[in-house]
Amino acid sequence: MKKSIHQVAADVLKASGKPMTAAEIYEAICEKGLYEFKAKNAPSVLRSQLRRHTKNITVANQAKDVVFVIGDDDRFSLVD
């Protein structure tokens, strides 16, 4: 079964063992060929999905399965 964008991002964060910006996560996904983005503005799509699944951000279309938190430095990490 194909993983969703936020699941792939979670895998990247787990493997890195450190908080990362959306741009760093996107770069890692592309370098390793972990997900095929079909959108023209893929970094924006990734950031949107990260935010939807982030615990300490409120967005209109908040996902039920939150797996990230974001720090003051705009870096994402996994929820403990």
MMTF fields as JSON, N, C-alpha, C and O atoms, coordinates in Angstrom:
{
  "mmtfVersion": "1.0.0",
  "mmtfProducer": "UNKNOWN",
  "numBonds": 319,
  "numAtoms": 320,
  "numGroups": 80,
  "numChains": 1,
  "numModels": 1,
  "chainsPerModel": [1],
  "groupsPerChain": [80],
  "chainIdList": ["A"],
  "bondAtomList": [4, 2, 8, 6, 12, 10, 16, 14, 20, 18, 24, 22, 28, 26, 32, 30, 36, 34, 40, 38, 44, 42, 48, 46, 52, 50, 56, 54, 60, 58, 64, 62, 68, 66, 72, 70, 76, 74, 80, 78, 84, 82, 88, 86, 92, 90, 96, 94, 100, 98, 104, 102, 108, 106, 112, 110, 116, 114, 120, 118, 124, 122, 128, 126, 132, 130, 136, 134, 140, 138, 144, 142, 148, 146, 152, 150, 156, 154, 160, 158, 164, 162, 168, 166, 172, 170, 176, 174, 180, 178, 184, 182, 188, 186, 192, 190, 196, 194, 200, 198, 204, 202, 208, 206, 212, 210, 216, 214, 220, 218, 224, 222, 228, 226, 232, 230, 236, 234, 240, 238, 244, 242, 248, 246, 252, 250, 256, 254, 260, 258, 264, 262, 268, 266, 272, 270, 276, 274, 280, 278, 284, 282, 288, 286, 292, 290, 296, 294, 300, 298, 304, 302, 308, 306, 312, 310, 316, 314],
  "bondOrderList": [1, 1, 1, 1, 1, 1, 1, 1, 1, 1, 1, 1, 1, 1, 1, 1, 1, 1, 1, 1, 1, 1, 1, 1, 1, 1, 1, 1, 1, 1, 1, 1, 1, 1, 1, 1, 1, 1, 1, 1, 1, 1, 1, 1, 1, 1, 1, 1, 1, 1, 1, 1, 1, 1, 1, 1, 1, 1, 1, 1, 1, 1, 1, 1, 1, 1, 1, 1, 1, 1, 1, 1, 1, 1, 1, 1, 1, 1, 1],
  "groupList": [{"groupName": "MET", "atomNameList": ["N", "CA", "C", "O"], "elementList": ["N", "C", "C", "O"], "formalChargeList": [0, 0, 0, 0], "bondAtomList": [1, 0, 2, 1, 3, 2], "bondOrderList": [1, 1, 2], "singleLetterCode": "M", "chemCompType": "L-PEPTIDE LINKING"}, {"groupName": "LYS", "atomNameList": ["N", "CA", "C", "O"], "elementList": ["N", "C", "C", "O"], "formalChargeList": [0, 0, 0, 0], "bondAtomList": [1, 0, 2, 1, 3, 2], "bondOrderList": [1, 1, 2], "singleLetterCode": "K", "chemCompType": "L-PEPTIDE LINKING"}, {"groupName": "SER", "atomNameList": ["N", "CA", "C", "O"], "elementList": ["N", "C", "C", "O"], "formalChargeList": [0, 0, 0, 0], "bondAtomList": [1, 0, 2, 1, 3, 2], "bondOrderList": [1, 1, 2], "singleLetterCode": "S", "chemCompType": "L-PEPTIDE LINKING"}, {"groupName": "ILE", "atomNameList": ["N", "CA", "C", "O"], "elementList": ["N", "C", "C", "O"], "formalChargeList": [0, 0, 0, 0], "bondAtomList": [1, 0, 2, 1, 3, 2], "bondOrderList": [1, 1, 2], "singleLetterCode": "I", "chemCompType": "L-PEPTIDE LINKING"}, {"groupName": "HIS", "atomNameList": ["N", "CA", "C", "O"], "elementList": ["N", "C", "C", "O"], "formalChargeList": [0, 0, 0, 0], "bondAtomList": [1, 0, 2, 1, 3, 2], "bondOrderList": [1, 1, 2], "singleLetterCode": "H", "chemCompType": "L-PEPTIDE LINKING"}, {"groupName": "GLN", "atomNameList": ["N", "CA", "C", "O"], "elementList": ["N", "C", "C", "O"], "formalChargeList": [0, 0, 0, 0], "bondAtomList": [1, 0, 2, 1, 3, 2], "bondOrderList": [1, 1, 2], "singleLetterCode": "Q", "chemCompType": "L-PEPTIDE LINKING"}, {"groupName": "VAL", "atomNameList": ["N", "CA", "C", "O"], "elementList": ["N", "C", "C", "O"], "formalChargeList": [0, 0, 0, 0], "bondAtomList": [1, 0, 2, 1, 3, 2], "bondOrderList": [1, 1, 2], "singleLetterCode": "V", "chemCompType": "L-PEPTIDE LINKING"}, {"groupName": "ALA", "atomNameList": ["N", "CA", "C", "O"], "elementList": ["N", "C", "C", "O"], "formalChargeList": [0, 0, 0, 0], "bondAtomList": [1, 0, 2, 1, 3, 2], "bondOrderList": [1, 1, 2], "singleLetterCode": "A", "chemCompType": "L-PEPTIDE LINKING"}, {"groupName": "ASP", "atomNameList": ["N", "CA", "C", "O"], "elementList": ["N", "C", "C", "O"], "formalChargeList": [0, 0, 0, 0], "bondAtomList": [1, 0, 2, 1, 3, 2], "bondOrderList": [1, 1, 2], "singleLetterCode": "D", "chemCompType": "L-PEPTIDE LINKING"}, {"groupName": "LEU", "atomNameList": ["N", "CA", "C", "O"], "elementList": ["N", "C", "C", "O"], "formalChargeList": [0, 0, 0, 0], "bondAtomList": [1, 0, 2, 1, 3, 2], "bondOrderList": [1, 1, 2], "singleLetterCode": "L", "chemCompType": "L-PEPTIDE LINKING"}, {"groupName": "GLY", "atomNameList": ["N", "CA", "C", "O"], "elementList": ["N", "C", "C", "O"], "formalChargeList": [0, 0, 0, 0], "bondAtomList": [1, 0, 2, 1, 3, 2], "bondOrderList": [1, 1, 2], "singleLetterCode": "G", "chemCompType": "PEPTIDE LINKING"}, {"groupName": "PRO", "atomNameList": ["N", "CA", "C", "O"], "elementList": ["N", "C", "C", "O"], "formalChargeList": [0, 0, 0, 0], "bondAtomList": [1, 0, 2, 1, 3, 2], "bondOrderList": [1, 1, 2], "singleLetterCode": "P", "chemCompType": "L-PEPTIDE LINKING"}, {"groupName": "THR", "atomNameList": ["N", "CA", "C", "O"], "elementList": ["N", "C", "C", "O"], "formalChargeList": [0, 0, 0, 0], "bondAtomList": [1, 0, 2, 1, 3, 2], "bondOrderList": [1, 1, 2], "singleLetterCode": "T", "chemCompType": "L-PEPTIDE LINKING"}, {"groupName": "GLU", "atomNameList": ["N", "CA", "C", "O"], "elementList": ["N", "C", "C", "O"], "formalChargeList": [0, 0, 0, 0], "bondAtomList": [1, 0, 2, 1, 3, 2], "bondOrderList": [1, 1, 2], "singleLetterCode": "E", "chemCompType": "L-PEPTIDE LINKING"}, {"groupName": "TYR", "atomNameList": ["N", "CA", "C", "O"], "elementList": ["N", "C", "C", "O"], "formalChargeList": [0, 0, 0, 0], "bondAtomList": [1, 0, 2, 1, 3, 2], "bondOrderList": [1, 1, 2], "singleLetterCode": "Y", "chemCompType": "L-PEPTIDE LINKING"}, {"groupName": "CYS", "atomNameList": ["N", "CA", "C", "O"], "elementList": ["N", "C", "C", "O"], "formalChargeList": [0, 0, 0, 0], "bondAtomList": [1, 0, 2, 1, 3, 2], "bondOrderList": [1, 1, 2], "singleLetterCode": "C", "chemCompType": "L-PEPTIDE LINKING"}, {"groupName": "PHE", "atomNameList": ["N", "CA", "C", "O"], "elementList": ["N", "C", "C", "O"], "formalChargeList": [0, 0, 0, 0], "bondAtomList": [1, 0, 2, 1, 3, 2], "bondOrderList": [1, 1, 2], "singleLetterCode": "F", "chemCompType": "L-PEPTIDE LINKING"}, {"groupName": "ASN", "atomNameList": ["N", "CA", "C", "O"], "elementList": ["N", "C", "C", "O"], "formalChargeList": [0, 0, 0, 0], "bondAtomList": [1, 0, 2, 1, 3, 2], "bondOrderList": [1, 1, 2], "singleLetterCode": "N", "chemCompType": "L-PEPTIDE LINKING"}, {"groupName": "ARG", "atomNameList": ["N", "CA", "C", "O"], "elementList": ["N", "C", "C", "O"], "formalChargeList": [0, 0, 0, 0], "bondAtomList": [1, 0, 2, 1, 3, 2], "bondOrderList": [1, 1, 2], "singleLetterCode": "R", "chemCompType": "L-PEPTIDE LINKING"}],
  "groupTypeList": [0, 1, 1, 2, 3, 4, 5, 6, 7, 7, 8, 6, 9, 1, 7, 2, 10, 1, 11, 0, 12, 7, 7, 13, 3, 14, 13, 7, 3, 15, 13, 1, 10, 9, 14, 13, 16, 1, 7, 1, 17, 7, 11, 2, 6, 9, 18, 2, 5, 9, 18, 18, 4, 12, 1, 17, 3, 12, 6, 7, 17, 5, 7, 1, 8, 6, 6, 16, 6, 3, 10, 8, 8, 8, 18, 16, 2, 9, 6, 8],
  "groupIdList": [1, 2, 3, 4, 5, 6, 7, 8, 9, 10, 11, 12, 13, 14, 15, 16, 17, 18, 19, 20, 21, 22, 23, 24, 25, 26, 27, 28, 29, 30, 31, 32, 33, 34, 35, 36, 37, 38, 39, 40, 41, 42, 43, 44, 45, 46, 47, 48, 49, 50, 51, 52, 53, 54, 55, 56, 57, 58, 59, 60, 61, 62, 63, 64, 65, 66, 67, 68, 69, 70, 71, 72, 73, 74, 75, 76, 77, 78, 79, 80],
  "secStructList": [7, 7, 7, 7, 2, 2, 2, 2, 2, 2, 2, 2, 2, 2, 2, 2, 7, 1, 7, 5, 7, 2, 2, 2, 2, 2, 2, 2, 2, 2, 2, 2, 6, 7, 7, 7, 7, 7, 1, 6, 6, 2, 2, 2, 2, 2, 2, 2, 2, 2, 2, 2, 6, 5, 6, 6, 7, 7, 7, 6, 6, 7, 7, 1, 1, 7, 7, 3, 3, 3, 7, 6, 6, 1, 7, 3, 3, 3, 7, 7],
  "xCoordList": [0.842, 0.0, 0.884, 1.851, 0.539, 1.303, 1.098, -0.024, 2.189, 2.106, 1.672, 1.929, 1.009, 0.608, 1.809, 2.835, 1.662, 2.747, 3.168, 4.361, 2.193, 2.579, 3.227, 4.056, 2.871, 3.511, 4.969, 5.845, 5.22, 6.587, 7.406, 8.559, 6.814, 7.503, 7.841, 8.925, 6.936, 7.191, 8.353, 9.181, 8.422, 9.538, 10.865, 11.869, 10.865, 12.077, 12.517, 13.698, 11.569, 11.906, 12.426, 13.382, 11.806, 12.243, 13.669, 14.491, 13.958, 15.292, 16.348, 17.49, 15.963, 16.933, 17.24, 18.358, 16.238, 16.437, 16.532, 16.929, 16.166, 16.223, 15.113, 14.627, 14.705, 13.691, 14.202, 15.397, 13.275, 13.628, 12.589, 11.423, 13.018, 12.08, 11.346, 11.758, 10.271, 9.53, 10.433, 10.358, 11.278, 12.187, 13.189, 13.488, 13.704, 14.65, 13.971, 14.557, 12.74, 11.984, 11.739, 11.911, 11.338, 11.089, 12.356, 12.31, 13.468, 14.743, 15.096, 15.529, 14.912, 15.22, 14.306, 14.76, 13.031, 12.08, 12.498, 12.495, 12.855, 13.244, 14.567, 14.697, 15.55, 16.862, 16.754, 17.457, 15.871, 15.741, 14.635, 14.431, 13.924, 12.853, 11.734, 11.202, 11.376, 10.398, 8.948, 8.052, 8.717, 7.345, 7.384, 8.272, 6.428, 6.337, 5.268, 4.07, 5.727, 4.808, 4.299, 5.082, 3.005, 2.418, 2.044, 1.738, 2.07, 1.702, 2.822, 3.996, 2.444, 3.436, 4.249, 5.456, 3.596, 4.284, 4.362, 3.734, 5.135, 5.227, 5.663, 5.102, 6.636, 7.008, 5.835, 5.712, 4.986, 3.815, 2.813, 2.215, 2.635, 1.73, 2.243, 1.473, 3.541, 4.128, 3.92, 3.49, 4.218, 4.069, 2.614, 2.355, 1.687, 0.268, -0.095, -0.808, 0.392, 0.108, 0.769, 0.188, 1.973, 2.639, 1.796, 1.568, 1.342, 0.562, -0.773, -1.215, -1.418, -2.687, -2.514, -3.44, -1.338, -1.075, -0.196, 0.472, -0.202, 0.61, -0.257, -1.307, 0.203, -0.555, -0.768, -1.88, 0.266, 0.185, -0.082, 0.339, -0.781, -1.246, -2.726, -3.127, -3.521, -4.937, -5.193, -4.947, -5.685, -6.047, -7.476, -7.993, -8.104, -9.512, -9.744, -10.76, -8.828, -8.996, -8.049, -7.397, -7.987, -7.1, -7.378, -8.531, -6.328, -6.463, -6.665, -6.229, -7.325, -7.548, -6.275, -6.048, -5.451, -4.211, -3.033, -2.373, -2.789, -1.676, -0.415, -0.414, 0.638, 1.882, 3.087, 4.186, 2.879, 3.985, 3.712, 2.569, 4.785, 4.73, 5.708, 6.649, 5.477, 6.375, 6.952, 6.241, 8.243, 8.92, 8.915, 8.496, 9.387, 9.466, 10.395, 10.284, 11.302, 12.248, 11.693, 12.427, 10.388, 9.694, 10.182, 10.102, 10.69, 11.136, 10.112, 9.602, 9.83, 8.871, 9.592, 10.729, 8.918, 9.397, 8.192, 7.048, 8.453, 7.374, 6.794, 7.514, 5.495, 4.83, 5.368, 5.535, 5.632, 6.13, 5.075, 5.326],
  "yCoordList": [-1.19, 0.0, 1.249, 1.343, 2.185, 3.424, 4.295, 4.456, 4.851, 5.727, 7.125, 7.565, 7.808, 9.192, 10.111, 9.693, 11.354, 12.325, 12.462, 12.45, 12.591, 12.802, 11.558, 11.678, 10.373, 9.15, 9.077, 8.674, 9.464, 9.489, 10.532, 10.283, 11.692, 12.736, 12.235, 12.518, 11.5, 10.936, 9.949, 9.917, 9.152, 8.216, 8.964, 8.545, 10.067, 10.879, 11.443, 11.392, 11.976, 12.529, 11.448, 11.672, 10.298, 9.194, 8.782, 8.561, 8.68, 8.282, 9.329, 8.99, 10.61, 11.676, 11.807, 12.149, 11.533, 11.633, 13.051, 13.274, 14.018, 15.422, 16.206, 15.791, 17.335, 18.184, 18.712, 18.944, 18.896, 19.377, 20.374, 20.313, 21.29, 22.207, 21.457, 20.373, 22.046, 21.446, 21.316, 20.322, 22.308, 22.272, 21.124, 20.45, 20.902, 19.804, 18.444, 17.52, 18.335, 17.087, 16.837, 15.718, 17.88, 17.756, 17.305, 16.41, 17.923, 17.579, 16.106, 15.403, 15.648, 14.252, 13.285, 12.245, 13.623, 12.772, 12.647, 11.551, 13.77, 13.764, 13.034, 12.253, 13.287, 12.647, 11.127, 10.421, 10.635, 9.189, 8.574, 7.361, 9.412, 8.914, 8.227, 7.209, 8.788, 8.158, 8.419, 7.672, 9.473, 9.829, 10.556, 11.373, 10.26, 10.943, 12.023, 11.739, 13.264, 14.398, 14.682, 14.757, 14.839, 15.143, 16.624, 17.106, 17.329, 18.747, 19.608, 19.244, 20.754, 21.682, 22.316, 22.514, 22.636, 23.255, 22.254, 22.434, 21.213, 20.116, 20.558, 20.061, 21.469, 21.888, 22.501, 22.305, 23.234, 23.835, 22.766, 22.865, 21.756, 20.649, 19.907, 19.583, 19.641, 18.961, 19.779, 19.242, 21.061, 21.921, 21.933, 21.891, 21.989, 21.967, 20.669, 20.689, 19.55, 18.26, 18.146, 17.588, 18.671, 18.676, 19.451, 18.985, 20.626, 21.475, 20.827, 20.952, 20.141, 19.453, 18.394, 18.122, 17.802, 16.696, 17.131, 16.305, 18.43, 18.967, 19.299, 19.929, 18.864, 18.984, 20.436, 20.811, 21.241, 22.585, 23.672, 24.817, 23.305, 24.262, 23.973, 22.815, 25.019, 24.838, 25.31, 26.469, 24.407, 24.744, 24.285, 23.426, 24.856, 24.557, 23.082, 22.517, 22.466, 21.06, 20.152, 19.274, 20.376, 19.617, 18.116, 17.687, 17.338, 15.884, 15.307, 15.889, 14.167, 13.506, 12.85, 12.789, 12.364, 11.703, 12.679, 12.823, 13.337, 14.281, 13.511, 12.738, 13.73, 13.008, 13.927, 13.465, 15.241, 16.189, 17.272, 17.53, 17.89, 19.146, 20.073, 19.621, 21.374, 22.339, 23.24, 23.69, 23.494, 24.344, 25.793, 26.125, 26.653, 28.086, 28.373, 29.416, 27.452, 27.62, 27.081, 26.953, 26.766, 26.282, 24.906, 24.561, 24.126, 22.759, 21.772, 21.927, 20.769, 19.739, 18.583, 18.256, 17.975, 16.742, 15.854, 16.29, 14.61, 13.659, 13.859, 14.204, 13.642, 13.68, 12.502, 11.404, 12.734, 11.641, 10.609, 9.632],
  "zCoordList": [0.0, 0.0, 0.0, 0.756, -0.844, -0.963, 0.274, 0.754, 0.778, 1.944, 1.525, 0.404, 2.448, 2.206, 2.432, 2.967, 2.02, 2.162, 3.618, 3.924, 4.523, 5.926, 6.526, 7.427, 6.051, 6.541, 6.084, 6.849, 4.849, 4.333, 5.096, 5.446, 5.352, 6.119, 7.522, 8.032, 8.144, 9.473, 9.418, 10.328, 8.366, 8.195, 8.087, 8.664, 7.351, 7.186, 8.537, 8.88, 9.298, 10.611, 11.554, 12.296, 11.521, 12.383, 12.033, 12.922, 10.748, 10.293, 10.629, 10.938, 10.567, 10.829, 12.314, 12.699, 13.145, 14.587, 15.106, 16.25, 14.265, 14.688, 14.001, 12.948, 14.579, 13.94, 12.599, 12.421, 11.669, 10.337, 9.847, 10.238, 8.988, 8.348, 7.235, 6.822, 6.767, 5.653, 4.425, 3.702, 4.189, 3.038, 3.165, 2.179, 4.364, 4.589, 4.401, 3.836, 4.878, 4.71, 3.225, 2.743, 2.504, 1.064, 0.335, -0.509, 0.663, 0.03, 0.283, -0.63, 1.515, 1.855, 1.106, 0.626, 1.005, 0.277, -1.189, -1.749, -1.804, -3.217, -3.439, -4.382, -2.569, -2.706, -2.655, -3.377, -1.8, -1.603, -2.461, -2.439, -3.217, -4.081, -3.313, -3.756, -2.157, -1.274, -1.668, -1.275, -2.438, -2.808, -4.142, -4.385, -4.997, -6.287, -6.197, -6.183, -6.136, -6.083, -7.487, -8.434, -7.617, -8.92, -9.035, -10.126, -7.926, -7.898, -8.477, -8.409, -9.048, -9.579, -8.459, -8.6, -7.349, -6.221, -5.067, -4.024, -5.275, -4.31, -2.908, -1.932, -2.759, -1.404, -0.632, 0.577, -1.33, -0.693, -0.263, 0.808, -1.091, -0.764, 0.464, 1.368, 0.494, 1.651, 2.917, 3.937, 2.861, 4.044, 4.524, 5.727, 3.602, 3.957, 4.673, 5.677, 4.163, 4.793, 6.164, 7.095, 6.283, 7.59, 8.602, 9.718, 8.204, 9.108, 9.482, 10.625, 8.545, 8.835, 9.916, 10.68, 9.979, 10.9, 12.077, 12.699, 12.376, 13.463, 14.665, 14.542, 15.824, 17.072, 17.5, 17.871, 17.453, 18.01, 16.965, 17.128, 15.899, 14.893, 14.65, 14.528, 14.583, 14.283, 12.857, 12.521, 12.031, 10.658, 10.415, 11.13, 9.412, 9.133, 8.833, 9.24, 8.138, 7.762, 8.556, 7.992, 9.858, 10.748, 10.641, 10.68, 10.509, 10.436, 11.834, 12.827, 11.896, 13.184, 13.696, 14.904, 12.79, 13.206, 13.153, 12.124, 14.272, 14.36, 14.747, 15.706, 14.0, 14.244, 14.412, 14.717, 14.211, 14.295, 15.333, 15.708, 15.78, 16.521, 15.813, 15.161, 15.949, 15.316, 16.395, 17.293, 16.293, 17.259, 16.827, 15.719, 17.715, 17.419, 16.239, 15.595, 15.964, 14.857, 13.532, 12.552, 13.512, 12.308, 11.861, 10.683, 12.82, 12.534, 13.08, 14.189, 12.285, 12.668, 13.346, 13.006, 14.301, 14.92, 15.176, 15.048, 15.537, 15.783, 17.173, 18.109, 17.305, 18.607, 19.41, 18.88, 20.666, 21.536, 21.794, 22.5]
}
